[in-house]
Amino acid sequence: MSIVKEVTDQTFATEVVNNPKPVLVDYWADWCAPCKQLSPIIDEIAAQLGDKMAFVKMDTNSNTQIPTEQGILSLPTLQVWQGGQVVKSFQGAKSKGALLKALDEFI
């Protein structure tokens, strides 16, 4: 079973950019209701697909550098990174089925 890791501005390059696996990055904040709805769904998917993909979350309240560099303007925002770059990005809460379908091409 995989655990969704917390990443920071300092650990982002190691955990995301340089990761050999595709990585789903969840940008969230504690005041964001859709973020709270999405979090358990991402946990479930991480448990299901953790051997094929990495799953990380970034608190945009305490980490502002990477979200600013990435142009994150709305929450939740999800990005899929592969080979050191963003290959897919989407905003807003998603159902488990919609997320699995969106991640299908990376697993």
GUDRENFI-149794 format. One record per atom (N, C-alpha, C): atom name; chain; x, y, z. Coordinates in Angstrom, 3 decimals. Example, Ala and Ser with C-alpha at 12.3 -4.5 7.8 and 13.67 -1.06 7.14 Angstrom:
% residues 2
<node atom="N" chain="A" xx="13.190" yy="-5.690" zz="7.800"/>
<node atom="CA" chain="A" xx="12.300" yy="-4.500" zz="7.800"/>
<node atom="C" chain="A" xx="13.200" yy="-3.300" zz="7.800"/>
<node atom="N" chain="A" xx="12.850" yy="-2.250" zz="7.080"/>
<node atom="CA" chain="A" xx="13.670" yy="-1.060" zz="7.140"/>
<node atom="C" chain="A" xx="12.900" yy="0.030" zz="7.870"/>
% end
This chain:
% residues 107
<node atom="N" chain="A" xx="0.838" yy="-1.190" zz="0.000"/>
<node atom="CA" chain="A" xx="0.000" yy="0.000" zz="0.000"/>
<node atom="C" chain="A" xx="0.879" yy="1.248" zz="0.000"/>
<node atom="N" chain="A" xx="0.528" yy="2.172" zz="-0.830"/>
<node atom="CA" chain="A" xx="1.319" yy="3.392" zz="-0.963"/>
<node atom="C" chain="A" xx="0.763" yy="4.480" zz="-0.049"/>
<node atom="N" chain="A" xx="1.645" yy="5.366" zz="0.344"/>
<node atom="CA" chain="A" xx="1.240" yy="6.517" zz="1.147"/>
<node atom="C" chain="A" xx="1.479" yy="7.765" zz="0.298"/>
<node atom="N" chain="A" xx="0.536" yy="8.687" zz="0.328"/>
<node atom="CA" chain="A" xx="0.709" yy="9.949" zz="-0.386"/>
<node atom="C" chain="A" xx="1.676" yy="10.802" zz="0.437"/>
<node atom="N" chain="A" xx="2.802" yy="11.139" zz="-0.161"/>
<node atom="CA" chain="A" xx="3.843" yy="11.898" zz="0.535"/>
<node atom="C" chain="A" xx="3.560" yy="13.387" zz="0.486"/>
<node atom="N" chain="A" xx="3.912" yy="14.069" zz="1.557"/>
<node atom="CA" chain="A" xx="3.884" yy="15.538" zz="1.568"/>
<node atom="C" chain="A" xx="5.195" yy="16.017" zz="0.946"/>
<node atom="N" chain="A" xx="5.108" yy="16.943" zz="-0.010"/>
<node atom="CA" chain="A" xx="6.326" yy="17.545" zz="-0.558"/>
<node atom="C" chain="A" xx="6.330" yy="19.030" zz="-0.235"/>
<node atom="N" chain="A" xx="7.520" yy="19.587" zz="-0.215"/>
<node atom="CA" chain="A" xx="7.694" yy="21.012" zz="0.067"/>
<node atom="C" chain="A" xx="8.427" yy="21.651" zz="-1.104"/>
<node atom="N" chain="A" xx="8.561" yy="22.960" zz="-1.054"/>
<node atom="CA" chain="A" xx="9.353" yy="23.651" zz="-2.068"/>
<node atom="C" chain="A" xx="10.761" yy="23.047" zz="-2.148"/>
<node atom="N" chain="A" xx="11.298" yy="22.646" zz="-0.992"/>
<node atom="CA" chain="A" xx="12.660" yy="22.124" zz="-0.926"/>
<node atom="C" chain="A" xx="12.776" yy="20.686" zz="-1.450"/>
<node atom="N" chain="A" xx="11.740" yy="19.860" zz="-1.266"/>
<node atom="CA" chain="A" xx="11.831" yy="18.444" zz="-1.669"/>
<node atom="C" chain="A" xx="11.192" yy="18.161" zz="-3.025"/>
<node atom="N" chain="A" xx="10.596" yy="19.176" zz="-3.648"/>
<node atom="CA" chain="A" xx="9.861" yy="18.979" zz="-4.898"/>
<node atom="C" chain="A" xx="10.735" yy="18.383" zz="-6.006"/>
<node atom="N" chain="A" xx="11.927" yy="18.928" zz="-6.204"/>
<node atom="CA" chain="A" xx="12.802" yy="18.442" zz="-7.280"/>
<node atom="C" chain="A" xx="13.141" yy="16.966" zz="-7.086"/>
<node atom="N" chain="A" xx="13.474" yy="16.577" zz="-5.862"/>
<node atom="CA" chain="A" xx="13.831" yy="15.192" zz="-5.583"/>
<node atom="C" chain="A" xx="12.644" yy="14.253" zz="-5.739"/>
<node atom="N" chain="A" xx="11.516" yy="14.624" zz="-5.149"/>
<node atom="CA" chain="A" xx="10.349" yy="13.731" zz="-5.109"/>
<node atom="C" chain="A" xx="9.539" yy="13.718" zz="-6.407"/>
<node atom="N" chain="A" xx="9.561" yy="14.820" zz="-7.158"/>
<node atom="CA" chain="A" xx="8.698" yy="14.943" zz="-8.337"/>
<node atom="C" chain="A" xx="9.514" yy="15.015" zz="-9.624"/>
<node atom="N" chain="A" xx="10.311" yy="16.065" zz="-9.767"/>
<node atom="CA" chain="A" xx="11.013" yy="16.318" zz="-11.031"/>
<node atom="C" chain="A" xx="11.965" yy="15.168" zz="-11.379"/>
<node atom="N" chain="A" xx="12.693" yy="14.663" zz="-10.399"/>
<node atom="CA" chain="A" xx="13.698" yy="13.623" zz="-10.659"/>
<node atom="C" chain="A" xx="13.194" yy="12.209" zz="-10.419"/>
<node atom="N" chain="A" xx="11.898" yy="12.046" zz="-10.187"/>
<node atom="CA" chain="A" xx="11.345" yy="10.723" zz="-9.921"/>
<node atom="C" chain="A" xx="11.272" yy="9.921" zz="-11.224"/>
<node atom="N" chain="A" xx="11.753" yy="8.672" zz="-11.226"/>
<node atom="CA" chain="A" xx="11.689" yy="7.864" zz="-12.451"/>
<node atom="C" chain="A" xx="10.265" yy="7.425" zz="-12.815"/>
<node atom="N" chain="A" xx="9.373" yy="7.430" zz="-11.838"/>
<node atom="CA" chain="A" xx="7.967" yy="7.065" zz="-12.084"/>
<node atom="C" chain="A" xx="7.161" yy="8.310" zz="-12.446"/>
<node atom="N" chain="A" xx="6.015" yy="8.141" zz="-13.112"/>
<node atom="CA" chain="A" xx="5.083" yy="9.270" zz="-13.217"/>
<node atom="C" chain="A" xx="4.638" yy="9.682" zz="-11.811"/>
<node atom="N" chain="A" xx="4.394" yy="10.965" zz="-11.602"/>
<node atom="CA" chain="A" xx="4.021" yy="11.475" zz="-10.279"/>
<node atom="C" chain="A" xx="2.761" yy="12.324" zz="-10.388"/>
<node atom="N" chain="A" xx="1.765" yy="12.020" zz="-9.551"/>
<node atom="CA" chain="A" xx="0.585" yy="12.870" zz="-9.433"/>
<node atom="C" chain="A" xx="0.830" yy="13.837" zz="-8.287"/>
<node atom="N" chain="A" xx="0.771" yy="15.133" zz="-8.583"/>
<node atom="CA" chain="A" xx="0.951" yy="16.166" zz="-7.557"/>
<node atom="C" chain="A" xx="-0.408" yy="16.800" zz="-7.283"/>
<node atom="N" chain="A" xx="-0.806" yy="16.781" zz="-6.026"/>
<node atom="CA" chain="A" xx="-2.059" yy="17.387" zz="-5.574"/>
<node atom="C" chain="A" xx="-1.719" yy="18.675" zz="-4.833"/>
<node atom="N" chain="A" xx="-2.054" yy="19.814" zz="-5.436"/>
<node atom="CA" chain="A" xx="-1.876" yy="21.115" zz="-4.779"/>
<node atom="C" chain="A" xx="-3.152" yy="21.408" zz="-3.999"/>
<node atom="N" chain="A" xx="-3.035" yy="21.644" zz="-2.702"/>
<node atom="CA" chain="A" xx="-4.208" yy="21.800" zz="-1.852"/>
<node atom="C" chain="A" xx="-3.963" yy="22.862" zz="-0.782"/>
<node atom="N" chain="A" xx="-5.043" yy="23.196" zz="-0.062"/>
<node atom="CA" chain="A" xx="-4.955" yy="24.095" zz="1.100"/>
<node atom="C" chain="A" xx="-6.030" yy="23.674" zz="2.095"/>
<node atom="N" chain="A" xx="-5.794" yy="23.948" zz="3.365"/>
<node atom="CA" chain="A" xx="-6.728" yy="23.507" zz="4.412"/>
<node atom="C" chain="A" xx="-8.078" yy="24.222" zz="4.355"/>
<node atom="N" chain="A" xx="-8.146" yy="25.379" zz="3.709"/>
<node atom="CA" chain="A" xx="-9.406" yy="26.118" zz="3.612"/>
<node atom="C" chain="A" xx="-10.242" yy="25.695" zz="2.399"/>
<node atom="N" chain="A" xx="-9.728" yy="24.786" zz="1.585"/>
<node atom="CA" chain="A" xx="-10.348" yy="24.401" zz="0.311"/>
<node atom="C" chain="A" xx="-11.224" yy="23.157" zz="0.491"/>
<node atom="N" chain="A" xx="-12.556" yy="23.349" zz="0.466"/>
<node atom="CA" chain="A" xx="-13.481" yy="22.226" zz="0.660"/>
<node atom="C" chain="A" xx="-13.336" yy="21.143" zz="-0.417"/>
<node atom="N" chain="A" xx="-13.257" yy="21.489" zz="-1.708"/>
<node atom="CA" chain="A" xx="-13.064" yy="20.429" zz="-2.710"/>
<node atom="C" chain="A" xx="-11.758" yy="19.655" zz="-2.518"/>
<node atom="N" chain="A" xx="-10.724" yy="20.335" zz="-1.989"/>
<node atom="CA" chain="A" xx="-9.459" yy="19.643" zz="-1.704"/>
<node atom="C" chain="A" xx="-9.675" yy="18.542" zz="-0.670"/>
<node atom="N" chain="A" xx="-10.473" yy="18.858" zz="0.346"/>
<node atom="CA" chain="A" xx="-10.755" yy="17.887" zz="1.408"/>
<node atom="C" chain="A" xx="-11.564" yy="16.709" zz="0.878"/>
<node atom="N" chain="A" xx="-12.441" yy="16.965" zz="-0.085"/>
<node atom="CA" chain="A" xx="-13.216" yy="15.884" zz="-0.695"/>
<node atom="C" chain="A" xx="-12.328" yy="14.999" zz="-1.561"/>
<node atom="N" chain="A" xx="-11.357" yy="15.591" zz="-2.223"/>
<node atom="CA" chain="A" xx="-10.492" yy="14.874" zz="-3.147"/>
<node atom="C" chain="A" xx="-9.438" yy="14.032" zz="-2.432"/>
<node atom="N" chain="A" xx="-9.003" yy="14.458" zz="-1.272"/>
<node atom="CA" chain="A" xx="-7.902" yy="13.808" zz="-0.571"/>
<node atom="C" chain="A" xx="-8.110" yy="12.303" zz="-0.336"/>
<node atom="N" chain="A" xx="-9.259" yy="11.849" zz="0.191"/>
<node atom="CA" chain="A" xx="-9.423" yy="10.401" zz="0.393"/>
<node atom="C" chain="A" xx="-9.475" yy="9.626" zz="-0.926"/>
<node atom="N" chain="A" xx="-9.935" yy="10.269" zz="-1.991"/>
<node atom="CA" chain="A" xx="-9.966" yy="9.611" zz="-3.308"/>
<node atom="C" chain="A" xx="-8.537" yy="9.376" zz="-3.785"/>
<node atom="N" chain="A" xx="-7.689" yy="10.386" zz="-3.622"/>
<node atom="CA" chain="A" xx="-6.285" yy="10.240" zz="-4.021"/>
<node atom="C" chain="A" xx="-5.608" yy="9.174" zz="-3.165"/>
<node atom="N" chain="A" xx="-5.930" yy="9.121" zz="-1.872"/>
<node atom="CA" chain="A" xx="-5.373" yy="8.079" zz="-0.998"/>
<node atom="C" chain="A" xx="-5.747" yy="6.687" zz="-1.509"/>
<node atom="N" chain="A" xx="-7.004" yy="6.512" zz="-1.905"/>
<node atom="CA" chain="A" xx="-7.468" yy="5.213" zz="-2.432"/>
<node atom="C" chain="A" xx="-6.730" yy="4.847" zz="-3.710"/>
<node atom="N" chain="A" xx="-6.605" yy="5.821" zz="-4.615"/>
<node atom="CA" chain="A" xx="-5.926" yy="5.554" zz="-5.884"/>
<node atom="C" chain="A" xx="-4.444" yy="5.268" zz="-5.651"/>
<node atom="N" chain="A" xx="-3.832" yy="5.980" zz="-4.715"/>
<node atom="CA" chain="A" xx="-2.421" yy="5.742" zz="-4.386"/>
<node atom="C" chain="A" xx="-2.228" yy="4.321" zz="-3.857"/>
<node atom="N" chain="A" xx="-3.171" yy="3.853" zz="-3.040"/>
<node atom="CA" chain="A" xx="-3.089" yy="2.488" zz="-2.521"/>
<node atom="C" chain="A" xx="-3.222" yy="1.470" zz="-3.655"/>
<node atom="N" chain="A" xx="-4.010" yy="1.812" zz="-4.635"/>
<node atom="CA" chain="A" xx="-4.284" yy="0.933" zz="-5.762"/>
<node atom="C" chain="A" xx="-3.143" yy="0.941" zz="-6.800"/>
<node atom="N" chain="A" xx="-2.578" yy="2.113" zz="-7.068"/>
<node atom="CA" chain="A" xx="-1.611" yy="2.266" zz="-8.158"/>
<node atom="C" chain="A" xx="-0.200" yy="2.638" zz="-7.701"/>
<node atom="N" chain="A" xx="0.042" yy="2.630" zz="-6.398"/>
<node atom="CA" chain="A" xx="1.308" yy="3.106" zz="-5.848"/>
<node atom="C" chain="A" xx="2.550" yy="2.413" zz="-6.354"/>
<node atom="N" chain="A" xx="2.409" yy="1.185" zz="-6.895"/>
<node atom="CA" chain="A" xx="3.581" yy="0.506" zz="-7.431"/>
<node atom="C" chain="A" xx="3.937" yy="1.015" zz="-8.833"/>
<node atom="N" chain="A" xx="2.989" yy="1.679" zz="-9.499"/>
<node atom="CA" chain="A" xx="3.204" yy="2.150" zz="-10.871"/>
<node atom="C" chain="A" xx="3.449" yy="3.653" zz="-10.960"/>
<node atom="N" chain="A" xx="2.963" yy="4.385" zz="-9.963"/>
<node atom="CA" chain="A" xx="3.044" yy="5.847" zz="-9.941"/>
<node atom="C" chain="A" xx="3.372" yy="6.317" zz="-8.541"/>
<node atom="N" chain="A" xx="3.920" yy="7.522" zz="-8.438"/>
<node atom="CA" chain="A" xx="4.115" yy="8.154" zz="-7.136"/>
<node atom="C" chain="A" xx="3.001" yy="9.181" zz="-6.932"/>
<node atom="N" chain="A" xx="2.611" yy="9.382" zz="-5.691"/>
<node atom="CA" chain="A" xx="1.535" yy="10.325" zz="-5.347"/>
<node atom="C" chain="A" xx="2.045" yy="11.241" zz="-4.251"/>
<node atom="N" chain="A" xx="1.971" yy="12.548" zz="-4.520"/>
<node atom="CA" chain="A" xx="2.420" yy="13.535" zz="-3.536"/>
<node atom="C" chain="A" xx="1.396" yy="14.652" zz="-3.422"/>
<node atom="N" chain="A" xx="1.427" yy="15.338" zz="-2.285"/>
<node atom="CA" chain="A" xx="0.558" yy="16.502" zz="-2.092"/>
<node atom="C" chain="A" xx="1.396" yy="17.657" zz="-1.585"/>
<node atom="N" chain="A" xx="1.011" yy="18.863" zz="-1.991"/>
<node atom="CA" chain="A" xx="1.727" yy="20.057" zz="-1.569"/>
<node atom="C" chain="A" xx="0.754" yy="21.056" zz="-0.977"/>
<node atom="N" chain="A" xx="1.004" yy="21.418" zz="0.277"/>
<node atom="CA" chain="A" xx="0.202" yy="22.431" zz="0.968"/>
<node atom="C" chain="A" xx="0.624" yy="23.800" zz="0.454"/>
<node atom="N" chain="A" xx="-0.283" yy="24.449" zz="-0.273"/>
<node atom="CA" chain="A" xx="0.048" yy="25.737" zz="-0.891"/>
<node atom="C" chain="A" xx="0.084" yy="26.889" zz="0.108"/>
<node atom="N" chain="A" xx="-0.408" yy="26.657" zz="1.326"/>
<node atom="CA" chain="A" xx="-0.306" yy="27.690" zz="2.369"/>
<node atom="C" chain="A" xx="1.126" yy="27.832" zz="2.857"/>
<node atom="N" chain="A" xx="1.802" yy="26.698" zz="3.058"/>
<node atom="CA" chain="A" xx="3.153" yy="26.752" zz="3.612"/>
<node atom="C" chain="A" xx="4.240" yy="26.630" zz="2.546"/>
<node atom="N" chain="A" xx="3.863" yy="26.330" zz="1.324"/>
<node atom="CA" chain="A" xx="4.810" yy="26.235" zz="0.212"/>
<node atom="C" chain="A" xx="4.274" yy="27.086" zz="-0.935"/>
<node atom="N" chain="A" xx="4.919" yy="28.195" zz="-1.190"/>
<node atom="CA" chain="A" xx="4.404" yy="29.106" zz="-2.216"/>
<node atom="C" chain="A" xx="5.273" yy="29.177" zz="-3.465"/>
<node atom="N" chain="A" xx="6.531" yy="28.803" zz="-3.362"/>
<node atom="CA" chain="A" xx="7.456" yy="28.947" zz="-4.489"/>
<node atom="C" chain="A" xx="7.043" yy="28.075" zz="-5.681"/>
<node atom="N" chain="A" xx="6.886" yy="26.781" zz="-5.477"/>
<node atom="CA" chain="A" xx="6.561" yy="25.866" zz="-6.579"/>
<node atom="C" chain="A" xx="5.175" yy="26.175" zz="-7.157"/>
<node atom="N" chain="A" xx="4.131" yy="26.335" zz="-6.321"/>
<node atom="CA" chain="A" xx="2.831" yy="26.676" zz="-6.909"/>
<node atom="C" chain="A" xx="2.874" yy="27.967" zz="-7.734"/>
<node atom="N" chain="A" xx="3.641" yy="28.963" zz="-7.292"/>
<node atom="CA" chain="A" xx="3.767" yy="30.207" zz="-8.049"/>
<node atom="C" chain="A" xx="4.476" yy="29.941" zz="-9.374"/>
<node atom="N" chain="A" xx="5.580" yy="29.178" zz="-9.333"/>
<node atom="CA" chain="A" xx="6.317" yy="28.843" zz="-10.556"/>
<node atom="C" chain="A" xx="5.438" yy="28.067" zz="-11.536"/>
<node atom="N" chain="A" xx="4.557" yy="27.236" zz="-10.997"/>
<node atom="CA" chain="A" xx="3.692" yy="26.398" zz="-11.831"/>
<node atom="C" chain="A" xx="2.410" yy="27.121" zz="-12.254"/>
<node atom="N" chain="A" xx="2.210" yy="28.332" zz="-11.779"/>
<node atom="CA" chain="A" xx="1.025" yy="29.096" zz="-12.165"/>
<node atom="C" chain="A" xx="-0.264" yy="28.519" zz="-11.600"/>
<node atom="N" chain="A" xx="-0.192" yy="27.955" zz="-10.397"/>
<node atom="CA" chain="A" xx="-1.372" yy="27.367" zz="-9.762"/>
<node atom="C" chain="A" xx="-2.249" yy="28.511" zz="-9.250"/>
<node atom="N" chain="A" xx="-3.425" yy="28.673" zz="-9.857"/>
<node atom="CA" chain="A" xx="-4.314" yy="29.777" zz="-9.506"/>
<node atom="C" chain="A" xx="-5.598" yy="29.309" zz="-8.845"/>
<node atom="N" chain="A" xx="-5.942" yy="28.041" zz="-8.990"/>
<node atom="CA" chain="A" xx="-7.159" yy="27.531" zz="-8.352"/>
<node atom="C" chain="A" xx="-6.859" yy="26.186" zz="-7.709"/>
<node atom="N" chain="A" xx="-7.609" yy="25.878" zz="-6.669"/>
<node atom="CA" chain="A" xx="-7.412" yy="24.630" zz="-5.929"/>
<node atom="C" chain="A" xx="-8.711" yy="23.835" zz="-5.909"/>
<node atom="N" chain="A" xx="-8.634" yy="22.521" zz="-5.895"/>
<node atom="CA" chain="A" xx="-7.415" yy="21.748" zz="-6.071"/>
<node atom="C" chain="A" xx="-6.949" yy="21.760" zz="-7.522"/>
<node atom="N" chain="A" xx="-5.645" yy="21.699" zz="-7.700"/>
<node atom="CA" chain="A" xx="-5.046" yy="21.487" zz="-9.016"/>
<node atom="C" chain="A" xx="-4.231" yy="20.211" zz="-8.925"/>
<node atom="N" chain="A" xx="-4.376" yy="19.369" zz="-9.921"/>
<node atom="CA" chain="A" xx="-3.595" yy="18.141" zz="-10.007"/>
<node atom="C" chain="A" xx="-2.718" yy="18.217" zz="-11.236"/>
<node atom="N" chain="A" xx="-1.468" yy="17.805" zz="-11.083"/>
<node atom="CA" chain="A" xx="-0.553" yy="17.724" zz="-12.216"/>
<node atom="C" chain="A" xx="0.030" yy="16.322" zz="-12.257"/>
<node atom="N" chain="A" xx="0.245" yy="15.819" zz="-13.465"/>
<node atom="CA" chain="A" xx="0.996" yy="14.585" zz="-13.638"/>
<node atom="C" chain="A" xx="2.339" yy="14.978" zz="-14.239"/>
<node atom="N" chain="A" xx="3.402" yy="14.588" zz="-13.551"/>
<node atom="CA" chain="A" xx="4.770" yy="14.846" zz="-13.994"/>
<node atom="C" chain="A" xx="5.364" yy="13.544" zz="-14.503"/>
<node atom="N" chain="A" xx="6.066" yy="13.630" zz="-15.596"/>
<node atom="CA" chain="A" xx="6.769" yy="12.465" zz="-16.125"/>
<node atom="C" chain="A" xx="8.014" yy="12.972" zz="-16.841"/>
<node atom="N" chain="A" xx="9.144" yy="12.344" zz="-16.564"/>
<node atom="CA" chain="A" xx="10.384" yy="12.766" zz="-17.207"/>
<node atom="C" chain="A" xx="10.778" yy="14.191" zz="-16.885"/>
<node atom="N" chain="A" xx="10.422" yy="14.671" zz="-15.695"/>
<node atom="CA" chain="A" xx="10.827" yy="16.006" zz="-15.262"/>
<node atom="C" chain="A" xx="9.955" yy="17.145" zz="-15.743"/>
<node atom="N" chain="A" xx="8.806" yy="16.822" zz="-16.367"/>
<node atom="CA" chain="A" xx="7.922" yy="17.901" zz="-16.804"/>
<node atom="C" chain="A" xx="6.452" yy="17.526" zz="-16.645"/>
<node atom="N" chain="A" xx="5.612" yy="18.565" zz="-16.658"/>
<node atom="CA" chain="A" xx="4.168" yy="18.363" zz="-16.536"/>
<node atom="C" chain="A" xx="3.646" yy="17.814" zz="-17.859"/>
<node atom="N" chain="A" xx="2.945" yy="16.678" zz="-17.780"/>
<node atom="CA" chain="A" xx="2.373" yy="16.091" zz="-18.996"/>
<node atom="C" chain="A" xx="0.848" yy="16.149" zz="-18.988"/>
<node atom="N" chain="A" xx="0.267" yy="16.459" zz="-17.827"/>
<node atom="CA" chain="A" xx="-1.191" yy="16.605" zz="-17.736"/>
<node atom="C" chain="A" xx="-1.496" yy="17.454" zz="-16.512"/>
<node atom="N" chain="A" xx="-2.544" yy="18.273" zz="-16.614"/>
<node atom="CA" chain="A" xx="-2.934" yy="19.128" zz="-15.503"/>
<node atom="C" chain="A" xx="-4.441" yy="19.315" zz="-15.533"/>
<node atom="N" chain="A" xx="-5.069" yy="19.275" zz="-14.355"/>
<node atom="CA" chain="A" xx="-6.501" yy="19.538" zz="-14.290"/>
<node atom="C" chain="A" xx="-6.856" yy="20.146" zz="-12.953"/>
<node atom="N" chain="A" xx="-7.948" yy="20.920" zz="-12.945"/>
<node atom="CA" chain="A" xx="-8.398" yy="21.628" zz="-11.750"/>
<node atom="C" chain="A" xx="-9.753" yy="21.098" zz="-11.308"/>
<node atom="N" chain="A" xx="-10.012" yy="21.292" zz="-10.014"/>
<node atom="CA" chain="A" xx="-11.319" yy="20.962" zz="-9.458"/>
<node atom="C" chain="A" xx="-11.403" yy="19.535" zz="-8.958"/>
<node atom="N" chain="A" xx="-12.433" yy="19.288" zz="-8.180"/>
<node atom="CA" chain="A" xx="-12.656" yy="17.960" zz="-7.620"/>
<node atom="C" chain="A" xx="-13.053" yy="17.001" zz="-8.737"/>
<node atom="N" chain="A" xx="-12.567" yy="15.789" zz="-8.633"/>
<node atom="CA" chain="A" xx="-12.865" yy="14.748" zz="-9.612"/>
<node atom="C" chain="A" xx="-13.345" yy="13.505" zz="-8.879"/>
<node atom="N" chain="A" xx="-14.155" yy="12.702" zz="-9.559"/>
<node atom="CA" chain="A" xx="-14.568" yy="11.429" zz="-8.991"/>
<node atom="C" chain="A" xx="-13.412" yy="10.434" zz="-9.135"/>
<node atom="N" chain="A" xx="-13.478" yy="9.356" zz="-8.390"/>
<node atom="CA" chain="A" xx="-12.439" yy="8.333" zz="-8.474"/>
<node atom="C" chain="A" xx="-12.365" yy="7.787" zz="-9.898"/>
<node atom="N" chain="A" xx="-13.509" yy="7.527" zz="-10.510"/>
<node atom="CA" chain="A" xx="-13.539" yy="7.007" zz="-11.876"/>
<node atom="C" chain="A" xx="-12.899" yy="7.957" zz="-12.874"/>
<node atom="N" chain="A" xx="-13.199" yy="9.252" zz="-12.742"/>
<node atom="CA" chain="A" xx="-12.633" yy="10.249" zz="-13.654"/>
<node atom="C" chain="A" xx="-11.116" yy="10.347" zz="-13.483"/>
<node atom="N" chain="A" xx="-10.656" yy="10.273" zz="-12.242"/>
<node atom="CA" chain="A" xx="-9.213" yy="10.324" zz="-11.991"/>
<node atom="C" chain="A" xx="-8.514" yy="9.092" zz="-12.539"/>
<node atom="N" chain="A" xx="-9.091" yy="7.928" zz="-12.302"/>
<node atom="CA" chain="A" xx="-8.485" yy="6.699" zz="-12.818"/>
<node atom="C" chain="A" xx="-8.393" yy="6.735" zz="-14.337"/>
<node atom="N" chain="A" xx="-9.439" yy="7.219" zz="-14.973"/>
<node atom="CA" chain="A" xx="-9.434" yy="7.329" zz="-16.433"/>
<node atom="C" chain="A" xx="-8.352" yy="8.298" zz="-16.902"/>
<node atom="N" chain="A" xx="-8.209" yy="9.429" zz="-16.205"/>
<node atom="CA" chain="A" xx="-7.205" yy="10.429" zz="-16.562"/>
<node atom="C" chain="A" xx="-5.786" yy="9.891" zz="-16.369"/>
<node atom="N" chain="A" xx="-5.599" yy="8.998" zz="-15.404"/>
<node atom="CA" chain="A" xx="-4.264" yy="8.466" zz="-15.113"/>
<node atom="C" chain="A" xx="-3.939" yy="7.218" zz="-15.924"/>
<node atom="N" chain="A" xx="-4.933" yy="6.673" zz="-16.599"/>
<node atom="CA" chain="A" xx="-4.806" yy="5.415" zz="-17.323"/>
<node atom="C" chain="A" xx="-3.606" yy="5.389" zz="-18.269"/>
<node atom="N" chain="A" xx="-3.345" yy="6.487" zz="-18.954"/>
<node atom="CA" chain="A" xx="-2.264" yy="6.497" zz="-19.939"/>
<node atom="C" chain="A" xx="-0.877" yy="6.474" zz="-19.311"/>
<node atom="N" chain="A" xx="-0.785" yy="6.665" zz="-17.992"/>
<node atom="CA" chain="A" xx="0.513" yy="6.723" zz="-17.319"/>
<node atom="C" chain="A" xx="0.856" yy="5.456" zz="-16.555"/>
<node atom="N" chain="A" xx="-0.086" yy="4.513" zz="-16.514"/>
<node atom="CA" chain="A" xx="0.147" yy="3.297" zz="-15.731"/>
<node atom="C" chain="A" xx="0.237" yy="2.056" zz="-16.599"/>
% end
